[in-house]
Amino acid sequence: MTSLWLTFAALFLFAFSFIFWPILPFFRKKKIAHTIQKQQNIDIFHDRLHELELERDQGTLEQKTFSTLKTELEKTLLQDAQDSEKSSLKPVNVSGKHWSIAILLSVTVTIVSLSMYFKIGRSDDLLLSQSMVDQTGEQQAENKAPPSMEKSIALLESKVAQDPTNSEKLLLLANSYAAVGQFNKSADLYARMADTAEPKSGEYAGLKGAQAQSLFQASGEKMTPQIQGIIKQALATDPLEPSSLMLQGINAFSLAEYQKAINFWNKAKQKAGELQVSRFIDPAIQAAEQKLGAPSSQVAKSSEPKSQDSKISSASVTIDLTLSSSLKSKVNGEHVIFVFARPVGGRMPLAAERIKVKDLPKRIVLDDTKAAMPTAKISSVEKVEVTARVSLSGQPMPQKGDLFATLKNIVVKNNPMLEMEINQIVK
């Protein structure tokens, strides 16, 4: 942002130079409009010559005298032209009026330019972009989102409130909500954008698929009639909408309908991005084929780097979760516990599970089947941070008074088995 304003300052100085240059000390000379004076001399010459010609024609002036006077008149015209050239430059007296006008013009240029920029400019988008990029770093002890992410979301919310029809900011806000686990808010925004999209368009289908995906996460990765209805709307518009097909595959897999899951995921590959295919769809198909007892076609066709990815796909973290006896009085059995793994220094959950306090103590396995988003899996990283948090509000975002515990730098490829006690309070 500093470089942006420094550039603005340089451009303003460049613009002001055009205003002040003519009245600076070394430029206080200007050409007199000698062209006008020259024209006046020519006009006088023609008038006087005409008078001489009339006198000659009337017989009051002899031809010899006429020629002599005409020659003198021409010499006078030539002399006047030479004098005019010599006096074409003279000092200009710059008064306070000149400076006042220059300063007034400069102020006007500044005010008008800045007013137009703040009206139609994109400085807030630059700030937003910078703050969205700056989302890495060490987590705080109380597991709050980094200030940069909170600032980004707050800024986006204010901009969306000012311009509720700005699809770019709405989409960015929806993605930001999903990144911090506010899936219901994310789903609401996707639905809002879908309502304004062109029906039967690819954009509409994609937004409905994203809405279904967010609701699936909000429901604890459970397929509900509402989600199924939204998926149906998306696929009715675009039968190859990847998010909807991936969700159908996940649902089929959870029902042990492995061949059906494979069919859905293969169909999703036709429009899914490379990252979705490599990190979720191909490993998911492989897992389903293994459940069917058939050799994985993906493994058979894979190259050496692909086989390495297959080894990583078995990564998991097993946790024996308990609650400190000193904190049991602060919660009841119906309070929700969010357990999730994230990349070290990252914000997007790679695997997550939701249970209740009454389920404790409980063994929880975080692996690729618990992927928080189909495009981000625990097997895609080497190390994770695991957090378990009792949410007194029932919302994924941490609130003051929530109970939590965090384990850091867990190597997932070793399939570690850990003990974890919730024994801290969010301040």
Secondary structure as UniProt FT lines:
FT   HELIX           2..20
FT   HELIX           21..23
FT   HELIX           25..27
FT   STRAND          29..31
FT   HELIX           34..57
FT   TURN            58..59
FT   HELIX           63..86
FT   STRAND          89..91
FT   HELIX           96..120
FT   HELIX           123..133
FT   TURN            141..142
FT   HELIX           147..162
FT   TURN            164..165
FT   HELIX           167..179
FT   TURN            180..181
FT   HELIX           183..196
FT   TURN            199..200
FT   HELIX           202..218
FT   TURN            219..220
FT   HELIX           225..237
FT   TURN            239..240
FT   HELIX           242..254
FT   TURN            255..256
FT   HELIX           258..268
FT   TURN            269..271
FT   HELIX           274..276
FT   HELIX           277..281
FT   HELIX           282..292
FT   HELIX           297..301
FT   HELIX           304..312
FT   TURN            313..314
FT   STRAND          316..323
FT   HELIX           325..330
FT   TURN            333..334
FT   STRAND          336..343
FT   TURN            344..345
FT   STRAND          351..356
FT   HELIX           357..359
FT   STRAND          362..367
FT   HELIX           368..370
FT   TURN            374..375
FT   HELIX           378..380
FT   STRAND          383..391
FT   TURN            400..401
FT   STRAND          403..411
FT   HELIX           412..414
FT   STRAND          417..422
FT   STRAND          424..425
//
